[in-house]
Amino acid sequence: MITELNNIFKSIKILIKGAGEVASAVAQKLFRSGFNVCLTELPLPLAIHRGTSFSEVIWEGEKSVEGVTAKLIKEFRQIENVWDKGKIAVIVDPEVKILDFLKPDIFIDGTMPKTKTVIEAGCADLVIGIGPGFTAGKDVHIVVETDNIDKIGTFILEGKANPDTGIPLSIDGFTFDRVLRNDREGVFRVVRDMGSIVKKGDVIAKVEDDLLTAQIDGCIRALIRDGIYVKSRTKLGEIDPRPDPSLCFTIRPRMRIIAGGVLEAILFWYNHIK
């Protein structure tokens, strides 16, 4: 029975758009649950939670997140080989052209667009949109709630997720003070890298001549890669008030809940609707 169940899960192909923090948490959970997963990403990802984002394969070739390893591929036909080796496949494909080649059973948009996005529910047997920007029963089959409320991680069969509040997650009472943003566009340069313990006022990075300083004491839990050209008011990093560098490589509780909601939605679909 267990072998049969494993074979069923392995036969279901899942394609996820995006390889940032949210998409990676979902991919990690689904792969650990037995599904074959492929991610698409931009050529220059802007993920800040690099310790828990598979988008790092763009630079490193491989990236592991809590026991699951992803590998960068250059051609569509390499996907099966990566799966056979027990890894997640990641490919640079901003327009998701791989849809026609892979013909996934499940397509998940994990880019967290926050506003209206264009998706066709017919591109897979099951299409899931994570967070606001999707309408369940219209452009996707299921939407998973991402708002920091009691219903986070629940799935929606008709309607939308709550709109984005723009308020960062509170940790020890800190919200906006935890987030690093730039006032001008330019090339981002790291002064203190991810995992560093900093004090309020310490210079963390700079964009051209503008210095970005810590507004609170803590650990730099997230930080965009050095050398990336960024637009003004881009989210460039986060400080966690807890001075623990290991947090950089730990999937955040919110992401685990969202990933669990996606897994539940998939199982619900195949048990009650499909």
C-alpha positions as CSV (number, residue, x, y, z in Angstrom):
1,M,0.0,0.0,0.0
2,I,2.8,2.4,0.9
3,T,4.6,1.7,-2.4
4,E,1.5,2.2,-4.3
5,L,0.9,5.6,-2.6
6,N,4.5,6.6,-3.3
7,N,4.0,5.8,-7.0
8,I,0.8,7.8,-7.2
9,F,2.5,10.9,-5.7
10,K,5.6,10.5,-7.9
11,S,3.3,10.3,-11.0
12,I,1.9,13.8,-10.2
13,K,4.0,16.5,-11.8
14,I,4.0,19.9,-10.0
15,L,5.2,23.1,-11.6
16,I,5.7,26.2,-9.3
17,K,6.2,29.7,-10.7
18,G,8.8,31.4,-8.5
19,A,11.6,30.1,-6.3
20,G,11.6,32.7,-3.6
21,E,10.8,32.2,0.1
22,V,7.1,31.3,-0.2
23,A,7.5,29.1,-3.3
24,S,10.5,27.4,-1.8
25,A,8.7,26.5,1.4
26,V,5.8,25.1,-0.7
27,A,8.2,23.1,-2.9
28,Q,10.2,21.8,0.1
29,K,7.0,20.5,1.8
30,L,5.6,19.0,-1.4
31,F,8.9,17.3,-2.3
32,R,9.2,15.9,1.2
33,S,5.6,14.6,0.9
34,G,6.6,12.6,-2.2
35,F,5.7,14.8,-5.2
36,N,8.0,15.6,-8.1
37,V,8.5,19.4,-8.3
38,C,9.9,21.9,-10.8
39,L,10.4,25.6,-10.2
40,T,10.8,28.5,-12.6
41,E,12.7,31.6,-11.7
42,L,13.9,35.0,-13.1
43,P,17.5,35.3,-14.4
44,L,18.2,37.8,-11.5
45,P,16.0,36.8,-8.5
46,L,15.3,39.5,-5.9
47,A,14.7,37.0,-3.0
48,I,16.0,38.4,0.3
49,H,15.5,35.2,2.4
50,R,18.4,33.5,0.5
51,G,19.0,30.9,3.3
52,T,15.6,29.3,2.6
53,S,15.1,30.1,-1.1
54,F,15.8,27.7,-3.9
55,S,16.4,30.8,-6.2
56,E,20.0,30.6,-5.0
57,V,20.6,27.9,-7.5
58,I,20.8,30.6,-10.2
59,W,24.3,31.5,-8.7
60,E,25.3,28.3,-6.9
61,G,24.0,25.5,-9.2
62,E,22.5,23.7,-6.2
63,K,20.7,24.8,-3.1
64,S,19.5,22.8,-0.1
65,V,16.7,23.9,2.2
66,E,16.1,21.8,5.3
67,G,17.1,18.5,3.8
68,V,15.8,19.1,0.3
69,T,18.1,19.9,-2.6
70,A,17.3,21.8,-5.8
71,K,19.4,21.7,-8.9
72,L,19.6,24.3,-11.7
73,I,18.9,22.9,-15.2
74,K,19.4,24.6,-18.6
75,E,17.1,22.5,-20.7
76,F,13.5,21.2,-20.2
77,R,14.5,17.6,-21.0
78,Q,16.8,17.6,-17.9
79,I,13.9,17.6,-15.5
80,E,13.4,13.8,-15.3
81,N,17.0,13.2,-14.7
82,V,17.1,15.6,-11.7
83,W,13.9,14.0,-10.3
84,D,15.5,10.5,-10.6
85,K,18.4,11.8,-8.5
86,G,15.9,12.9,-5.7
87,K,16.1,16.6,-6.3
88,I,13.9,19.5,-7.2
89,A,14.5,21.0,-10.7
90,V,14.8,24.8,-11.2
91,I,15.0,26.5,-14.5
92,V,15.3,30.1,-15.6
93,D,12.0,30.7,-17.4
94,P,10.2,34.0,-16.6
95,E,7.5,33.4,-19.2
96,V,6.9,29.8,-17.9
97,K,7.3,28.3,-21.4
98,I,7.9,25.0,-19.8
99,L,4.2,24.6,-19.2
100,D,3.7,23.3,-22.8
101,F,6.6,20.9,-22.4
102,L,6.0,19.5,-18.9
103,K,2.2,19.5,-19.0
104,P,2.0,19.5,-15.2
105,D,-0.9,18.0,-13.3
106,I,-0.6,20.9,-10.8
107,F,0.5,24.5,-11.4
108,I,1.1,26.8,-8.5
109,D,1.9,30.5,-8.7
110,G,4.1,31.2,-5.7
111,T,5.3,34.6,-6.8
112,M,3.0,36.5,-4.4
113,P,2.0,39.1,-6.9
114,K,-0.3,40.9,-4.4
115,T,-2.3,42.5,-7.3
116,K,-4.1,41.1,-10.3
117,T,-2.1,38.6,-12.3
118,V,-2.9,36.7,-15.5
119,I,-3.3,32.9,-15.0
120,E,-5.4,30.5,-16.9
121,A,-7.1,27.8,-14.8
122,G,-6.9,25.5,-17.8
123,C,-3.1,25.3,-17.8
124,A,-3.2,22.3,-15.5
125,D,-5.8,20.0,-13.8
126,L,-5.3,22.0,-10.7
127,V,-4.1,25.6,-10.5
128,I,-3.4,27.2,-7.2
129,G,-2.7,30.8,-6.5
130,I,-0.9,31.8,-3.3
131,G,-2.1,35.0,-1.6
132,P,-3.9,38.0,-3.1
133,G,-4.0,38.6,-6.9
134,F,-6.1,35.5,-7.7
135,T,-9.8,34.6,-7.7
136,A,-10.7,31.0,-6.9
137,G,-13.3,29.6,-9.3
138,K,-12.3,32.1,-12.0
139,D,-8.6,32.4,-12.9
140,V,-7.4,29.6,-10.5
141,H,-9.1,26.6,-8.9
142,I,-7.9,27.3,-5.4
143,V,-6.4,30.2,-3.5
144,V,-4.4,29.8,-0.3
145,E,-4.7,32.6,2.3
146,T,-1.4,34.3,3.3
147,D,-2.6,37.1,5.5
148,N,-1.3,37.0,9.1
149,I,-4.7,36.2,10.6
150,D,-6.3,33.1,12.1
151,K,-7.2,31.8,8.7
152,I,-3.6,31.9,7.3
153,G,-3.0,28.7,5.3
154,T,-6.7,27.9,4.7
155,F,-7.7,27.3,1.1
156,I,-10.5,29.1,-0.7
157,L,-12.6,27.5,-3.4
158,E,-14.6,30.6,-4.3
159,G,-13.3,34.2,-4.0
160,K,-10.1,35.9,-3.0
161,A,-7.5,36.0,-0.3
162,N,-7.3,39.1,1.9
163,P,-5.5,42.1,0.3
164,D,-1.9,42.7,1.3
165,T,-1.7,45.0,4.3
166,G,1.8,46.1,3.6
167,I,2.7,45.6,7.3
168,P,5.7,43.4,8.0
169,L,5.3,40.4,10.3
170,S,5.7,41.5,13.9
171,I,8.6,39.9,15.8
172,D,9.0,40.9,19.5
173,G,6.8,43.9,18.6
174,F,9.0,45.1,15.8
175,T,7.5,45.6,12.3
176,F,8.6,48.3,9.9
177,D,11.8,48.8,11.9
178,R,13.0,45.4,10.9
179,V,12.9,46.0,7.2
180,L,15.6,47.6,5.0
181,R,14.5,49.7,2.1
182,N,16.4,52.1,-0.2
183,D,15.5,55.7,-1.1
184,R,17.3,55.7,-4.5
185,E,17.9,53.2,-7.2
186,G,21.3,51.8,-8.1
187,V,23.7,48.9,-7.4
188,F,23.2,47.2,-4.0
189,R,26.4,46.6,-2.1
190,V,26.7,44.5,1.1
191,V,28.7,45.8,4.1
192,R,27.5,43.3,6.7
193,D,26.2,40.0,5.2
194,M,23.3,37.8,6.1
195,G,23.8,36.1,9.5
196,S,25.7,39.0,11.0
197,I,24.8,40.3,14.5
198,V,24.3,44.0,14.4
199,K,23.5,46.9,16.7
200,K,21.1,49.8,16.0
201,G,22.9,52.3,13.7
202,D,25.3,49.8,12.2
203,V,25.8,50.1,8.4
204,I,24.5,47.0,6.7
205,A,24.7,47.9,3.1
206,K,24.6,50.8,0.6
207,V,22.9,51.7,-2.7
208,E,25.3,54.0,-4.5
209,D,26.1,56.7,-1.9
210,D,23.1,56.0,0.4
211,L,23.9,54.0,3.5
212,L,21.4,51.5,4.9
213,T,21.6,51.2,8.7
214,A,20.1,48.9,11.2
215,Q,17.1,50.4,13.0
216,I,17.1,47.7,15.8
217,D,19.6,45.3,17.4
218,G,19.5,41.8,16.1
219,C,20.6,39.4,13.4
220,I,20.5,40.1,9.6
221,R,18.1,37.3,8.8
222,A,17.5,38.2,5.1
223,L,19.5,40.2,2.6
224,I,19.5,40.5,-1.2
225,R,22.6,39.5,-3.1
226,D,25.5,41.9,-3.5
227,G,25.8,43.6,-6.9
228,I,22.1,43.5,-7.8
229,Y,20.7,46.7,-9.4
230,V,17.6,47.7,-7.4
231,K,14.8,50.3,-7.9
232,S,14.0,52.7,-5.1
233,R,11.9,51.5,-2.2
234,T,12.8,47.9,-2.8
235,K,12.7,45.5,0.1
236,L,16.4,44.6,0.5
237,G,16.6,42.8,3.8
238,E,15.2,42.1,7.3
239,I,16.6,42.1,10.8
240,D,15.4,39.6,13.3
241,P,15.6,41.0,16.9
242,R,16.6,37.5,18.1
243,P,20.5,37.2,17.8
244,D,20.5,33.8,16.2
245,P,22.2,33.3,12.8
246,S,20.7,29.8,12.4
247,L,17.3,31.5,11.8
248,C,18.7,32.5,8.4
249,F,18.4,28.9,7.3
250,T,15.2,28.0,9.0
251,I,11.8,28.2,7.2
252,R,9.7,30.8,8.9
253,P,6.5,29.5,10.7
254,R,4.3,31.6,8.5
255,M,5.8,29.9,5.4
256,R,5.3,26.4,6.9
257,I,1.6,27.2,7.5
258,I,1.2,28.4,3.9
259,A,3.0,25.4,2.6
260,G,0.8,23.1,4.7
261,G,-2.3,24.9,3.3
262,V,-1.1,24.1,-0.3
263,L,-0.5,20.5,0.5
264,E,-4.0,20.2,2.2
265,A,-5.6,21.9,-0.9
266,I,-4.0,19.4,-3.2
267,L,-5.1,16.4,-1.1
268,F,-8.6,17.9,-0.8
269,W,-8.8,18.3,-4.6
270,Y,-7.8,14.8,-5.4
271,N,-10.0,13.2,-2.7
272,H,-13.1,15.3,-3.1
273,I,-13.2,17.0,-6.4
274,K,-11.0,15.4,-9.0
